[in-house]
Amino acid sequence: MSSTASGEIHTTGPASLEGNFTTDAGDPYVIDITTNDIVDAFKCDSATLTYDKLSDMTGRVTITGNVGADVHINCDRDGAVAVITGTVTTAVDPPDTIMGSGRWALRSGAKVSGDH
């Protein structure tokens, strides 16, 4: 059964994105994405990450997707796919295809639920 995490995703440069998501348990994850091509600047303040296991948000992933009025990004790690979706604040027109690579990490300084 899939789980979701709420967060945001935005461009940090012409070929880079960053997303920040918090699981229901309060664990904060970040994904840094480098795209193969230039992507027009966008911001999605209310994005949803859908995943099967927390391990889907570890290590390096292959990125495919698009951004227009909405953003849809697949983060594939050896067949385990986490999906980022949401509506952008200002539509990218014409829409851009997003392809590249990303790296998931637990946000620095975060305390994982269950740690004491």
C-alpha positions as a Markdown table, in Angstrom:
| # | Residue | x | y | z |
|---|---|---|---|---|
| 1 | Met | 0.0 | 0.0 | 0.0 |
| 2 | Ser | 1.3 | 3.4 | -0.9 |
| 3 | Ser | 2.1 | 6.2 | 1.5 |
| 4 | Thr | 2.3 | 9.9 | 0.9 |
| 5 | Ala | 4.4 | 12.8 | 2.2 |
| 6 | Ser | 3.7 | 16.5 | 1.8 |
| 7 | Gly | 6.2 | 19.1 | 0.8 |
| 8 | Glu | 7.4 | 21.4 | -2.0 |
| 9 | Ile | 9.6 | 21.3 | -5.0 |
| 10 | His | 11.3 | 24.2 | -6.9 |
| 11 | Thr | 14.1 | 25.0 | -9.3 |
| 12 | Thr | 17.4 | 26.0 | -7.8 |
| 13 | Gly | 19.1 | 26.8 | -11.1 |
| 14 | Pro | 18.6 | 26.3 | -14.9 |
| 15 | Ala | 19.2 | 22.5 | -14.6 |
| 16 | Ser | 18.6 | 21.7 | -10.9 |
| 17 | Leu | 15.6 | 21.2 | -8.6 |
| 18 | Glu | 15.2 | 20.6 | -4.9 |
| 19 | Gly | 12.3 | 19.0 | -3.2 |
| 20 | Asn | 11.6 | 18.8 | 0.6 |
| 21 | Phe | 9.0 | 16.3 | 1.9 |
| 22 | Thr | 7.9 | 15.3 | 5.4 |
| 23 | Thr | 6.5 | 11.8 | 6.1 |
| 24 | Asp | 3.5 | 11.3 | 8.4 |
| 25 | Ala | 6.0 | 10.2 | 11.1 |
| 26 | Gly | 7.7 | 13.6 | 10.8 |
| 27 | Asp | 10.8 | 12.4 | 9.0 |
| 28 | Pro | 12.1 | 15.2 | 6.6 |
| 29 | Tyr | 13.6 | 14.1 | 3.3 |
| 30 | Val | 15.2 | 16.2 | 0.6 |
| 31 | Ile | 15.9 | 15.3 | -3.0 |
| 32 | Asp | 18.4 | 17.2 | -5.1 |
| 33 | Ile | 17.8 | 16.7 | -8.9 |
| 34 | Thr | 20.1 | 17.5 | -11.8 |
| 35 | Thr | 18.3 | 17.6 | -15.2 |
| 36 | Asn | 19.8 | 16.8 | -18.5 |
| 37 | Asp | 18.4 | 20.0 | -20.1 |
| 38 | Ile | 17.4 | 23.4 | -18.9 |
| 39 | Val | 14.1 | 23.6 | -17.1 |
| 40 | Asp | 12.1 | 26.9 | -16.8 |
| 41 | Ala | 11.9 | 28.2 | -13.3 |
| 42 | Phe | 9.0 | 26.9 | -11.3 |
| 43 | Lys | 7.8 | 26.4 | -7.7 |
| 44 | Cys | 5.2 | 24.0 | -6.3 |
| 45 | Asp | 4.4 | 24.9 | -2.7 |
| 46 | Ser | 2.0 | 22.0 | -2.2 |
| 47 | Ala | 3.5 | 18.9 | -3.6 |
| 48 | Thr | 2.7 | 15.3 | -2.8 |
| 49 | Leu | 5.2 | 12.5 | -2.8 |
| 50 | Thr | 3.7 | 9.0 | -3.2 |
| 51 | Tyr | 6.0 | 6.1 | -2.2 |
| 52 | Asp | 5.8 | 2.4 | -1.1 |
| 53 | Lys | 8.6 | 2.2 | 1.4 |
| 54 | Leu | 10.9 | 4.7 | 3.2 |
| 55 | Ser | 13.8 | 3.0 | 1.4 |
| 56 | Asp | 12.4 | 4.4 | -1.9 |
| 57 | Met | 13.8 | 7.8 | -0.6 |
| 58 | Thr | 17.4 | 6.7 | -0.3 |
| 59 | Gly | 20.4 | 7.1 | -2.6 |
| 60 | Arg | 20.4 | 7.8 | -6.3 |
| 61 | Val | 17.4 | 7.7 | -8.6 |
| 62 | Thr | 16.7 | 8.2 | -12.3 |
| 63 | Ile | 14.3 | 11.1 | -12.9 |
| 64 | Thr | 11.6 | 11.3 | -15.6 |
| 65 | Gly | 8.6 | 13.6 | -15.8 |
| 66 | Asn | 7.3 | 17.0 | -16.9 |
| 67 | Val | 6.2 | 20.4 | -15.7 |
| 68 | Gly | 3.5 | 22.6 | -17.1 |
| 69 | Ala | 0.5 | 23.7 | -15.1 |
| 70 | Asp | 1.3 | 20.7 | -12.9 |
| 71 | Val | 4.5 | 18.9 | -12.1 |
| 72 | His | 4.8 | 15.1 | -12.3 |
| 73 | Ile | 8.2 | 13.5 | -11.6 |
| 74 | Asn | 9.0 | 9.8 | -11.3 |
| 75 | Cys | 12.0 | 8.9 | -9.1 |
| 76 | Asp | 13.0 | 5.4 | -10.1 |
| 77 | Arg | 15.5 | 3.4 | -7.9 |
| 78 | Asp | 15.9 | 0.0 | -9.3 |
| 79 | Gly | 12.3 | -0.4 | -10.2 |
| 80 | Ala | 10.9 | 1.2 | -7.0 |
| 81 | Val | 9.2 | 4.4 | -8.2 |
| 82 | Ala | 8.3 | 7.3 | -5.9 |
| 83 | Val | 6.2 | 10.0 | -7.6 |
| 84 | Ile | 6.1 | 13.7 | -7.0 |
| 85 | Thr | 3.0 | 15.6 | -8.1 |
| 86 | Gly | 1.5 | 19.0 | -7.6 |
| 87 | Thr | 0.2 | 22.2 | -9.1 |
| 88 | Val | 2.9 | 24.9 | -9.8 |
| 89 | Thr | 2.4 | 28.5 | -8.8 |
| 90 | Thr | 3.0 | 29.8 | -12.3 |
| 91 | Ala | 2.5 | 27.5 | -15.2 |
| 92 | Val | 5.5 | 26.6 | -17.4 |
| 93 | Asp | 4.3 | 27.3 | -21.0 |
| 94 | Pro | 5.2 | 25.5 | -23.1 |
| 95 | Pro | 5.6 | 22.5 | -20.7 |
| 96 | Asp | 9.1 | 21.1 | -20.1 |
| 97 | Thr | 10.2 | 17.5 | -20.1 |
| 98 | Ile | 12.3 | 16.6 | -17.0 |
| 99 | Met | 15.0 | 13.9 | -17.3 |
| 100 | Gly | 18.1 | 13.4 | -15.2 |
| 101 | Ser | 19.2 | 12.0 | -11.9 |
| 102 | Gly | 18.5 | 12.7 | -8.3 |
| 103 | Arg | 19.8 | 11.9 | -4.8 |
| 104 | Trp | 17.5 | 11.4 | -1.8 |
| 105 | Ala | 18.7 | 12.1 | 1.8 |
| 106 | Leu | 17.3 | 12.5 | 5.2 |
| 107 | Arg | 17.4 | 16.2 | 5.9 |
| 108 | Ser | 20.6 | 17.1 | 7.7 |
| 109 | Gly | 20.3 | 17.3 | 11.5 |
| 110 | Ala | 17.0 | 15.4 | 11.4 |
| 111 | Lys | 16.1 | 13.0 | 14.1 |
| 112 | Val | 14.5 | 9.9 | 12.6 |
| 113 | Ser | 11.3 | 8.8 | 14.3 |
| 114 | Gly | 12.1 | 6.0 | 16.8 |
| 115 | Asp | 15.6 | 7.5 | 17.6 |
| 116 | His | 16.1 | 8.6 | 21.2 |
